[in-house]
Amino acid sequence: MNFRYFLIALVSLILLQGGLGAMAAAATGQISTSGAKASTASKAPAKSKALKISIRKATGKKAAGKKAAKKKLRKVTLNRNAARAAARAAADEAVVLDQLGNPMLRSSAFLVTNATTGAVILEKKSEALLPIASITKLMTAMVVLDAGQSLSDELVVTSEDIDTIKGTGSRLALGTRLTREEMLQLALMSSENRAASALARHYPGGAAAFVNAMNVKARLLGMADSRFRDSTGLNPDNVSSAHDLSRMVAAAATYPLIREFSTASERHVMIRGRLHRFGNTNSLVRSPEWEIGLSKTGYIREAGRCLVMQAWLLNQPVIIVLMGSEGRYTRTADAKRVKKWLEAVGAQRVAALTEAQGS
């Protein structure tokens, strides 16, 4: 009886030990698997991070390549556009002659004369009355200088100087204080309308007296067909002819200060504590190919683009008046055509005109 109980207990013990081993093995396997999974899990973020970095690098290289390609394309496009612009400019400035051998200009009215003799070199509709825009400011400058007022007097820009005709802007803000000399140069060189207006307001008797003096001066110069209504040229009722403007340019060229101010390429002016650069509206004054003694540009819609100059061509002082040019660069292109043509026909053309005038 006791032996039977002992045998049962022994068998049970053996079975129990076997079960615990399996469980231990199972537990060990689970731990190993978990460790492997943990290891894999720990390696996964590292691989993912490396992959992201690689993708980012590849994307960055691709973006940099695209940026470089765009930059290169932009440079090529700019060069191509510059070449086309140069070709167009050359074509625009090409001298085409009419049946008489004179250059065909694109300004609607013009006059080119020898400043010394008054001999006409070229002309078209030189007696036609047309708005003259800011060419007006040459007359403004002469009236200012004739008055003998101190150039060091300080003038102030006020609301009366605001352009209510064309609505143009200005860098001369209300309250700006500049000397009469600075106002005069900005009016001539940069065609500053508020400067021209301030000059007229500070004339003895005010703007009305100033405009009257402009018209008196025109009569004295023999400009019988010219009329002035303001000092800026914004009023389209300021009218003249190429013939009259040639007289005005010749008279203005006798004023050293007008010659100096109208041909200066730039001037820096202190306005309210800040230095402002003002440039000349005629790009030809900066060209080494030109020797310009006097210059003035003008533009309003009614007048088109205008240009008057006194320049030295073939060692002769020549007055060029160009009116009613439609294109932005037509007036300067016409001036260049005149210069090229005169240089091509030679000094004998000018000499012949001079002799004819003398006889």
C-alpha positions as CSV (number, residue, x, y, z in Angstrom):
1,M,0.0,0.0,0.0
2,N,2.7,2.3,1.0
3,F,4.8,1.4,-2.1
4,R,1.9,2.2,-4.4
5,Y,1.6,5.7,-2.8
6,F,5.3,6.2,-3.3
7,L,5.2,5.2,-7.0
8,I,2.3,7.6,-7.6
9,A,4.2,10.4,-5.9
10,L,7.4,9.7,-7.9
11,V,5.5,9.7,-11.2
12,S,3.8,13.0,-10.3
13,L,7.1,14.6,-9.4
14,I,8.6,13.6,-12.8
15,L,5.6,15.0,-14.6
16,L,5.7,18.2,-12.6
17,Q,9.4,18.7,-13.4
18,G,8.7,18.2,-17.1
19,G,6.0,20.8,-17.1
20,L,8.1,23.4,-15.4
21,G,10.9,22.9,-18.0
22,A,8.6,23.4,-20.8
23,M,7.2,26.5,-19.2
24,A,10.8,27.7,-18.6
25,A,11.7,27.0,-22.2
26,A,8.6,28.8,-23.3
27,A,9.4,31.7,-21.0
28,T,12.9,31.8,-22.3
29,G,11.7,31.8,-25.9
30,Q,9.3,34.6,-25.2
31,I,12.1,36.6,-23.5
32,S,14.4,36.0,-26.5
33,T,11.7,36.9,-29.0
34,S,10.9,40.1,-27.0
35,G,14.6,41.0,-27.0
36,A,14.8,40.5,-30.7
37,K,11.7,42.5,-31.2
38,A,13.1,45.2,-29.0
39,S,16.4,45.2,-30.8
40,T,14.6,45.3,-34.1
41,A,12.4,48.1,-32.8
42,S,15.4,50.0,-31.5
43,K,17.1,49.6,-34.9
44,A,14.0,50.7,-36.9
45,P,14.1,54.4,-35.9
46,A,17.8,54.6,-36.7
47,K,17.2,53.1,-40.2
48,S,14.1,55.4,-40.7
49,K,16.1,58.4,-39.6
50,A,19.0,57.5,-42.0
51,L,16.5,57.0,-44.8
52,K,14.9,60.4,-44.1
53,I,18.3,62.1,-44.2
54,S,19.2,60.4,-47.5
55,I,15.9,61.5,-49.0
56,R,16.4,65.0,-47.6
57,K,19.9,65.1,-49.1
58,A,18.6,63.8,-52.4
59,T,15.8,66.3,-52.4
60,G,18.2,69.1,-51.5
61,K,20.5,68.2,-54.3
62,K,17.6,68.1,-56.7
63,A,16.3,71.5,-55.5
64,A,19.8,73.0,-55.8
65,G,20.0,71.6,-59.3
66,K,16.7,73.1,-60.2
67,K,17.7,76.4,-58.7
68,A,21.0,76.4,-60.6
69,A,19.2,75.5,-63.8
70,K,16.6,78.3,-63.3
71,K,19.4,80.8,-62.5
72,K,21.3,79.8,-65.7
73,L,18.1,80.0,-67.7
74,R,17.3,83.4,-66.2
75,K,20.8,84.6,-67.1
76,V,20.5,83.3,-70.6
77,T,17.1,85.0,-70.9
78,L,18.5,88.3,-69.6
79,N,21.4,88.1,-72.0
80,R,19.1,87.3,-74.9
81,N,16.7,90.1,-73.9
82,A,19.7,92.5,-73.6
83,A,20.9,91.5,-77.1
84,R,17.4,91.9,-78.5
85,A,17.1,95.4,-76.9
86,A,20.5,96.4,-78.3
87,A,19.4,95.1,-81.7
88,R,16.2,97.1,-81.5
89,A,18.0,100.2,-80.3
90,A,20.5,99.9,-83.2
91,A,17.6,99.5,-85.6
92,D,15.7,102.4,-84.1
93,E,18.8,104.6,-84.4
94,A,19.5,103.5,-88.0
95,V,19.6,106.5,-90.3
96,V,17.2,106.2,-93.2
97,L,17.4,108.9,-95.8
98,D,14.6,110.5,-97.8
99,Q,14.8,111.4,-101.5
100,L,16.7,114.6,-100.7
101,G,19.3,112.7,-98.7
102,N,18.0,114.0,-95.3
103,P,17.5,111.7,-92.3
104,M,13.9,110.6,-91.7
105,L,13.2,111.4,-88.0
106,R,10.2,110.1,-86.0
107,S,9.4,113.3,-84.1
108,S,6.3,115.0,-85.5
109,A,8.0,118.4,-85.7
110,F,11.7,119.3,-85.5
111,L,14.3,121.9,-86.3
112,V,18.1,121.6,-86.4
113,T,20.1,124.8,-86.8
114,N,23.6,126.2,-86.7
115,A,23.6,128.1,-83.3
116,T,26.2,130.6,-84.6
117,T,24.7,131.5,-87.9
118,G,21.0,130.5,-87.5
119,A,21.3,128.4,-90.7
120,V,18.6,125.7,-90.9
121,I,20.1,122.2,-91.3
122,L,16.9,120.2,-91.0
123,E,13.3,121.0,-90.4
124,K,9.8,119.6,-90.4
125,K,6.7,121.5,-89.4
126,S,8.9,124.0,-87.6
127,E,6.2,126.7,-87.5
128,A,3.4,124.4,-86.1
129,L,2.1,125.4,-82.6
130,L,2.3,122.5,-80.2
131,P,2.3,122.0,-76.4
132,I,5.9,122.1,-75.1
133,A,5.5,120.4,-71.6
134,S,8.6,120.9,-69.4
135,I,10.6,122.6,-72.1
136,T,8.8,125.5,-70.4
137,K,11.3,125.3,-67.5
138,L,14.0,126.9,-69.7
139,M,11.8,130.1,-69.8
140,T,11.1,129.7,-66.0
141,A,14.9,129.6,-65.3
142,M,15.6,132.7,-67.4
143,V,12.8,134.7,-65.6
144,V,14.1,133.6,-62.2
145,L,17.7,134.6,-63.0
146,D,16.6,137.9,-64.7
147,A,14.8,138.9,-61.4
148,G,18.2,138.9,-59.6
149,Q,16.8,137.3,-56.4
150,S,19.3,135.7,-54.1
151,L,20.0,132.1,-55.0
152,S,20.7,131.3,-51.3
153,D,17.2,132.3,-50.2
154,E,15.3,129.3,-48.7
155,L,12.0,128.4,-50.5
156,V,9.4,126.1,-49.0
157,V,7.2,123.6,-50.8
158,T,3.5,124.1,-49.9
159,S,0.1,122.6,-51.0
160,E,0.0,125.3,-53.7
161,D,2.8,123.4,-55.5
162,I,0.9,120.2,-55.8
163,D,0.1,119.2,-59.4
164,T,-3.7,119.4,-59.8
165,I,-3.6,119.2,-63.6
166,K,-1.9,115.9,-64.3
167,G,-1.7,114.5,-60.7
168,T,2.0,113.8,-60.9
169,G,4.0,113.0,-57.8
170,S,7.2,114.5,-56.4
171,R,9.9,113.6,-54.0
172,L,9.7,117.2,-52.6
173,A,7.2,116.6,-49.8
174,L,5.2,119.4,-48.4
175,G,7.3,121.5,-46.0
176,T,10.5,120.7,-47.9
177,R,13.0,123.6,-47.6
178,L,15.6,124.2,-50.3
179,T,17.5,127.2,-51.6
180,R,16.5,128.9,-54.7
181,E,19.6,127.6,-56.4
182,E,18.7,124.0,-55.5
183,M,15.1,124.5,-56.7
184,L,16.4,125.9,-60.0
185,Q,18.7,123.0,-60.6
186,L,16.1,120.4,-59.8
187,A,13.7,122.1,-62.1
188,L,16.2,122.1,-65.0
189,M,18.0,118.8,-64.4
190,S,15.3,116.5,-63.0
191,S,12.3,118.5,-64.3
192,E,10.9,118.8,-60.7
193,N,7.5,120.4,-61.1
194,R,7.1,121.4,-57.5
195,A,10.5,123.1,-57.6
196,A,9.4,125.1,-60.7
197,S,6.1,126.0,-59.0
198,A,7.9,127.2,-55.8
199,L,10.2,129.4,-57.9
200,A,7.2,131.1,-59.5
201,R,5.4,131.6,-56.1
202,H,8.4,133.2,-54.6
203,Y,8.7,135.7,-57.4
204,P,7.8,139.4,-56.7
205,G,4.0,139.5,-57.2
206,G,3.6,135.7,-57.0
207,A,2.9,133.1,-59.7
208,A,0.6,135.4,-61.8
209,A,3.3,138.0,-62.1
210,F,5.8,135.3,-62.9
211,V,3.8,133.9,-65.8
212,N,3.3,137.4,-67.1
213,A,7.1,137.9,-67.0
214,M,7.5,134.7,-69.0
215,N,5.3,136.0,-71.8
216,V,7.0,139.3,-71.8
217,K,10.4,137.6,-72.1
218,A,9.0,135.5,-75.0
219,R,8.0,138.7,-76.9
220,L,11.5,140.2,-76.3
221,L,13.1,137.1,-77.7
222,G,11.0,137.2,-80.9
223,M,8.9,134.2,-79.9
224,A,5.8,135.6,-81.4
225,D,3.8,132.4,-81.6
226,S,4.5,131.2,-78.0
227,R,2.2,131.3,-75.0
228,F,2.9,130.4,-71.4
229,R,0.3,129.7,-68.7
230,D,2.4,128.2,-65.9
231,S,6.0,127.7,-64.8
232,T,6.0,123.9,-65.0
233,G,4.7,123.0,-68.4
234,L,2.0,120.8,-67.0
235,N,-0.6,123.1,-68.5
236,P,-1.1,122.0,-72.2
237,D,-1.9,125.6,-73.0
238,N,1.9,126.3,-72.9
239,V,2.5,126.2,-76.6
240,S,5.3,127.1,-79.0
241,S,6.8,126.1,-82.3
242,A,10.1,124.4,-83.1
243,H,11.2,127.7,-84.6
244,D,10.4,129.7,-81.4
245,L,12.0,127.0,-79.2
246,S,15.2,127.3,-81.2
247,R,15.3,131.0,-80.3
248,M,14.6,130.2,-76.6
249,V,17.4,127.6,-76.5
250,A,19.8,130.1,-78.0
251,A,18.9,132.7,-75.4
252,A,19.0,130.2,-72.5
253,A,22.5,129.1,-73.6
254,T,23.8,132.6,-72.8
255,Y,23.1,131.9,-69.0
256,P,26.1,130.0,-67.6
257,L,24.0,128.7,-64.7
258,I,21.3,127.3,-67.0
259,R,24.0,125.5,-69.1
260,E,25.6,124.1,-65.9
261,F,22.4,123.0,-64.2
262,S,20.7,121.5,-67.3
263,T,23.6,119.4,-68.3
264,A,24.6,118.1,-64.8
265,S,24.2,114.3,-64.7
266,E,23.1,114.2,-61.0
267,R,22.9,116.1,-57.8
268,H,22.5,114.9,-54.2
269,V,20.2,117.1,-52.1
270,M,19.6,116.8,-48.3
271,I,15.8,116.7,-47.7
272,R,14.5,116.4,-44.1
273,G,17.7,114.8,-42.9
274,R,18.1,112.3,-45.8
275,L,20.3,112.6,-48.8
276,H,18.3,112.1,-52.1
277,R,19.8,111.6,-55.5
278,F,18.3,113.4,-58.5
279,G,19.4,112.5,-62.0
280,N,19.2,114.2,-65.4
281,T,16.1,113.3,-67.5
282,N,18.3,113.4,-70.6
283,S,20.5,110.3,-70.7
284,L,22.6,111.8,-73.5
285,V,24.4,114.1,-71.0
286,R,26.1,111.0,-69.5
287,S,27.3,109.8,-72.9
288,P,31.0,110.4,-73.7
289,E,30.0,110.6,-77.4
290,W,28.1,113.8,-76.9
291,E,29.3,117.4,-76.0
292,I,26.2,119.1,-74.8
293,G,26.0,122.7,-73.7
294,L,22.3,122.9,-72.8
295,S,19.6,120.3,-72.4
296,K,15.9,120.0,-71.5
297,T,13.3,117.3,-71.9
298,G,9.6,117.5,-71.6
299,Y,6.5,115.2,-71.6
300,I,2.8,115.4,-71.1
301,R,0.3,113.4,-73.1
302,E,-0.8,116.3,-75.3
303,A,2.8,117.2,-76.2
304,G,4.3,113.8,-76.5
305,R,8.0,113.5,-75.7
306,C,10.1,116.6,-76.5
307,L,13.8,117.4,-76.4
308,V,15.9,120.5,-77.0
309,M,19.6,120.7,-76.9
310,Q,22.6,122.8,-77.8
311,A,25.4,120.5,-78.7
312,W,28.7,120.6,-80.5
313,L,28.7,118.6,-83.7
314,L,31.6,118.7,-86.2
315,N,33.1,121.5,-84.1
316,Q,30.0,123.6,-84.6
317,P,27.3,124.6,-82.0
318,V,24.1,123.0,-83.2
319,I,20.6,123.5,-81.7
320,I,18.3,120.5,-81.9
321,V,14.6,120.9,-81.3
322,L,12.5,117.7,-81.3
323,M,8.7,117.8,-80.6
324,G,5.9,115.3,-80.5
325,S,7.8,112.0,-80.2
326,E,5.5,109.2,-79.4
327,G,7.9,106.4,-78.3
328,R,9.7,106.6,-75.0
329,Y,13.2,106.6,-76.6
330,T,12.3,108.2,-79.9
331,R,13.5,111.7,-79.0
332,T,17.0,110.5,-78.0
333,A,17.1,108.1,-81.0
334,D,16.2,111.1,-83.3
335,A,19.0,113.1,-81.7
336,K,21.4,110.3,-82.4
337,R,20.2,110.0,-86.0
338,V,20.9,113.7,-86.5
339,K,24.4,113.3,-85.1
340,K,25.2,110.2,-87.2
341,W,23.9,111.9,-90.3
342,L,25.9,115.0,-89.8
343,E,29.0,113.0,-89.2
344,A,28.3,111.0,-92.3
345,V,27.7,113.9,-94.7
346,G,30.8,115.6,-93.3
347,A,31.7,119.2,-92.4
348,Q,31.1,120.4,-96.0
349,R,27.3,120.3,-95.4
350,V,27.6,122.6,-92.4
351,A,30.2,124.7,-94.1
352,A,28.0,125.1,-97.1
353,L,25.1,126.2,-95.0
354,T,27.3,128.7,-93.1
355,E,28.5,130.2,-96.4
356,A,25.0,130.4,-97.8
357,Q,23.8,132.2,-94.6
358,G,26.8,134.6,-94.9
359,S,26.1,135.5,-98.5
